[in-house]
Amino acid sequence: MSEQLTDLERDLLEMEELCNHCQTYSCHHWVKCPKLGSDVSGCRILSIPQSAQSDPLSSSVYSQSDFHVSEESEDFFFADWPLVGHGVKHASCGTFWTLVCMEKHDPLELPEGISYQKHLDGTCAKDGVFLQRIKMTCHRPICPECWPDWRRRQVARVKDRFEAFEKGFNRAEKRHLKRCHGTISVPKKFWRWPQAKMKRFALKYLRELGVNGGSIIYHSKRRREKIKTWYYSPHFHVFFHAWNAWVDGEVVKRWSKRTGWVFKNFGERDLTRSISYQLGHAAVPPNHGHVVTWFGSMNYRLLHVEQWHGERVKCPWGHVMDRYGVYLGKEKLELPEKDGYQAYLPRDGWLLLPKKRKKDSYDYGYGDDG
């Protein structure tokens, strides 16, 4: 408890520095802010009781609305991260490219749905090229075009990790331990904390409540359904195992009264649907961090699971298709923009592009500010 009080005292001192030491004044005493030079109408000023100034530990920590802060300050909420799909897409995102196999192809009956070995004029083609259309995706959560592909990958990885962890359950644990969904919300007086600090306290409190391992997803905003707008309200979604999907309510009540944090257990949930929904409006770390992280008995140090990165595309003859191609022939050729479309066409006019090299830098689509 002493460590927590020390943190609160330090945060209160930081707030006092941020408000330029004008907390002893009220609005009618000011014409302009002496340091920011802005009108009082653009600031929030509220006097702090003398008791709180003399003994900050005996009073509650004030929220951001209790201090003199410019409305134009964008760095006040350190954990106000952008939502999934609210970034900038790359030029290639959503476009279709063609994988081409230029190897020698002996006569073979192709699978149903693929154009047979015929030229454009309908004559039989003894040796041609096999091609497959691929939709380009960057698999970034911030991309407005490709974030659904990123979400499908994340849901599959979460499901695989839970299944791998449950393989070690005994008979009683397999019967009684249920996959649950819960939220732990940060009090308003701590909203100006960095996300890393919020998460550190959230994990500490989850251990106190008996949640010993699982996945955690950070949400920086909530949605007002009536007016369809988002507002800053940091909280964490937790997916964990609980005995008969139950967490002791009396323990949660005493803990919430002592700390001011709020924990809600929604009980047993379908993991795939719940994770998919929560990832649809999760917060994306600005430094290319993970949206879904793991803690406790399911963290990366204690549980290692091989990630599935997909299978390499092969033609029906068994050749690996790892290079893109373009058609430069004289005949007019229009390929449908359909992911996975396959065809067998004459070899004339096709040119393989060089293999893609790894870029020195990568734009994650956060805009001009990085």
SVG drawing of the C-alpha trace seen along z (x, -y; Angstrom):
<svg xmlns="http://www.w3.org/2000/svg" viewBox="-29 -40 46 77">
<polyline fill="none" stroke="black" stroke-width="0.4" points="0.0,0.0 2.9,-2.3 4.2,-1.9 0.8,-2.8 0.7,-5.9 4.1,-6.9 2.9,-6.6 -0.2,-8.8 1.9,-11.5 4.3,-11.6 1.4,-11.8 -0.2,-14.6 3.1,-16.6 3.3,-16.0 -0.2,-17.4 0.7,-20.5 3.6,-21.1 1.4,-20.6 -1.2,-23.1 1.6,-25.8 1.0,-26.2 -2.3,-28.1 -4.4,-25.7 -5.0,-28.3 -6.9,-30.6 -10.4,-30.6 -11.6,-31.6 -12.6,-35.2 -9.1,-36.1 -7.6,-35.6 -7.7,-37.5 -5.0,-35.5 -3.0,-32.5 0.5,-33.9 2.5,-31.1 0.3,-29.8 -1.0,-33.2 -4.4,-31.9 -7.8,-33.2 -9.4,-31.7 -12.3,-30.5 -9.8,-28.0 -8.7,-26.6 -10.1,-24.7 -9.3,-26.3 -10.6,-25.1 -9.4,-25.9 -8.0,-23.1 -8.8,-23.1 -6.1,-24.2 -6.4,-20.8 -5.4,-19.0 -2.4,-21.3 -1.1,-20.8 -1.6,-17.0 -1.9,-15.5 -1.9,-11.9 -4.9,-12.5 -7.0,-13.7 -8.1,-12.0 -6.2,-12.4 -7.8,-14.9 -8.9,-14.2 -7.7,-16.2 -10.8,-18.5 -9.7,-19.7 -6.6,-21.5 -5.7,-24.3 -5.0,-22.5 -5.2,-23.9 -7.9,-22.3 -5.5,-22.2 -3.0,-20.0 -2.8,-16.7 -0.3,-15.0 -2.3,-15.1 -3.7,-11.6 -0.7,-9.4 -2.7,-6.3 -5.2,-7.7 -4.2,-5.3 -5.8,-5.1 -8.4,-2.4 -8.1,0.5 -8.6,-0.5 -8.1,-4.3 -4.7,-4.7 -3.4,-5.2 -3.3,-2.3 -0.5,-1.5 -0.8,-2.0 -0.8,1.7 -3.4,2.6 -6.5,4.1 -5.0,4.5 -4.7,7.8 -1.4,9.3 -0.8,12.5 1.4,15.4 2.8,17.1 4.4,20.5 6.7,20.7 7.9,24.3 7.3,27.0 3.8,28.5 3.0,31.9 -0.5,32.7 -2.7,32.9 -6.4,32.8 -6.8,29.7 -9.2,29.3 -12.8,28.3 -13.2,24.6 -9.9,23.9 -9.6,23.1 -8.3,26.2 -5.1,26.2 -6.4,24.1 -5.2,21.1 -7.2,17.9 -8.5,19.1 -9.7,22.4 -6.9,24.7 -5.2,27.2 -2.1,25.8 0.6,28.4 2.7,26.3 1.6,23.0 1.8,21.0 -0.3,21.5 -1.4,18.4 -3.3,17.5 -4.7,14.1 -3.7,12.8 -5.1,9.9 -2.4,7.8 -2.6,7.2 -0.2,5.6 -1.7,7.4 -1.5,4.3 -4.2,3.5 -4.1,-0.2 -4.8,0.2 -8.4,-0.6 -8.3,1.9 -6.3,4.9 -7.3,4.9 -9.9,7.7 -7.1,10.0 -5.1,9.1 -8.0,9.9 -8.5,13.4 -4.9,14.2 -5.1,13.0 -8.3,14.9 -6.7,18.1 -3.6,17.6 -5.6,16.9 -7.6,20.0 -4.5,22.2 -2.9,20.8 -5.9,21.6 -6.2,25.1 -2.5,25.7 -2.8,24.6 -5.8,26.7 -4.0,29.9 -2.3,29.9 -5.6,30.0 -6.5,33.0 -10.0,34.6 -11.4,32.2 -10.0,29.1 -11.3,30.1 -14.8,30.4 -14.9,27.3 -12.5,24.7 -14.4,22.5 -13.2,19.8 -14.4,16.5 -14.5,12.9 -14.0,10.0 -13.1,6.3 -11.1,4.2 -11.6,0.5 -9.2,-2.3 -10.6,-5.0 -10.9,-8.4 -8.4,-9.9 -5.7,-7.7 -6.6,-8.4 -3.5,-10.5 -1.2,-7.5 0.8,-5.9 -0.7,-2.7 2.2,-0.6 1.5,-1.8 -2.2,-1.1 -1.4,2.4 1.0,3.0 -1.6,2.2 -4.3,4.2 -2.2,7.3 -1.3,6.9 -5.0,6.6 -6.0,9.5 -3.7,11.7 -5.3,10.5 -8.7,11.5 -7.6,15.0 -7.1,14.5 -3.7,16.3 -3.3,16.3 -4.9,15.4 -4.9,12.8 -5.4,9.1 -6.5,6.5 -6.3,2.7 -9.2,0.4 -8.6,-3.3 -12.2,-4.4 -15.8,-3.6 -18.7,-4.3 -21.8,-6.4 -24.4,-4.6 -27.0,-7.4 -24.8,-9.9 -22.5,-7.4 -19.2,-8.9 -16.1,-7.6 -14.8,-9.0 -11.6,-8.4 -12.2,-5.7 -9.2,-3.3 -10.0,0.3 -8.8,3.8 -10.6,6.9 -9.4,10.1 -10.0,13.7 -9.1,16.3 -10.0,19.6 -12.3,19.6 -13.6,22.5 -17.2,23.0 -16.9,19.5 -17.2,17.9 -15.1,15.2 -15.9,14.4 -18.1,11.3 -17.3,10.4 -13.6,10.3 -14.2,8.2 -16.5,5.8 -13.9,5.3 -11.1,4.9 -13.1,2.3 -13.9,0.3 -10.2,0.2 -8.7,-0.6 -11.4,-2.4 -10.9,-0.1 -13.9,1.9 -13.8,5.6 -16.7,7.3 -16.9,11.0 -19.3,11.8 -18.9,15.5 -18.4,18.2 -18.1,16.9 -17.4,18.3 -13.8,17.4 -13.8,16.9 -16.7,14.6 -15.7,12.6 -12.1,12.1 -13.2,11.1 -15.6,8.5 -13.1,7.0 -10.4,6.8 -12.7,4.8 -12.3,1.7 -9.1,2.3 -6.3,-0.3 -3.2,0.0 0.2,-0.7 2.0,-3.5 5.4,-1.7 4.3,1.4 3.6,3.4 1.1,6.3 -2.6,5.6 -3.1,9.0 -0.7,9.8 -0.5,12.7 0.1,12.8 0.5,15.2 0.5,18.9 -0.1,18.3 2.7,15.8 5.3,16.4 8.0,17.5 5.9,20.3 3.9,21.4 5.4,21.8 3.1,22.4 4.3,22.7 2.6,20.1 1.0,21.0 2.1,18.7 0.1,20.3 1.1,22.7 3.1,21.8 1.1,21.5 1.7,24.4 0.4,25.2 -1.3,28.5 2.0,29.9 3.6,29.3 5.8,26.3 6.1,23.5 4.7,20.2 6.7,17.5 7.0,14.9 4.6,12.4 4.2,11.9 2.8,9.4 1.3,10.0 2.9,8.0 1.4,9.9 -0.3,8.6 -3.6,10.3 -6.0,8.5 -6.2,10.3 -8.4,9.2 -8.2,11.3 -11.0,11.0 -10.2,9.3 -11.0,12.3 -8.8,13.6 -7.7,17.2 -8.8,17.2 -6.7,19.8 -6.2,20.3 -3.9,22.1 -2.9,19.8 -0.4,19.8 3.2,19.0 3.6,16.2 3.6,12.6 4.2,13.5 7.2,11.9 8.3,12.8 9.0,9.9 12.1,10.0 11.7,11.2 10.7,8.6 13.6,7.5 13.2,6.5 12.7,2.8 15.0,0.8 12.1,-1.1 8.4,-0.4 5.5,-2.8 2.9,-1.7 0.4,-4.3 0.2,-6.6 0.4,-9.6 3.0,-12.4 3.6,-12.4 4.9,-8.8"/>
</svg>
